[in-house]
Amino acid sequence: MSHYHALVWIDHKEAHVMHISPDDVEKSVLHPVNAHGKVHSRRGTLGDGRQPEDQDYYHAVVEALKGAKEVLVVGPSQAKLQLLKHIHAHDPAMVEKIIGVETVDHPSDGQLVAYARKYFAVKDRMLSQI
């Protein structure tokens, strides 16, 4: 993908990856192998009761972001932070492309595109004055 900006909205059930230009959007939706998110175990079992993070899911998200020069990561939960943790551990070249991390609930794809365009426009204006 050849777009300069990308946005990923992520939770533990799905990730919406959007490569965004002023007049075009390329979208993809990714799902983890365990699409039910974190499942807690029953009483009486050892451990914290949570499944480990799906590293293959986060890897697929990073692959979908390839080609973007600037990436905005958004989402309602801890999945966006787990994605960042995965990027730091497994894809250091992607770290410098992450320009923001924001908490965003469950908007439509159209609302995400509008949010991203506004975010990138403000960021680009700030950089042009430096």
ABEGO torsion letter per residue (X at the ends): XABABBBBBBBAABBBBBBBBAABBBBBBBBBABAAEBBBBBBGBBEAGBBBBBAAAAAAAAAAABGBABBBBBEABAAAAAAAAAAAAABAAAAAABABBBBBBBBBAAAAAAAAAAAAAAAAAAAAAX
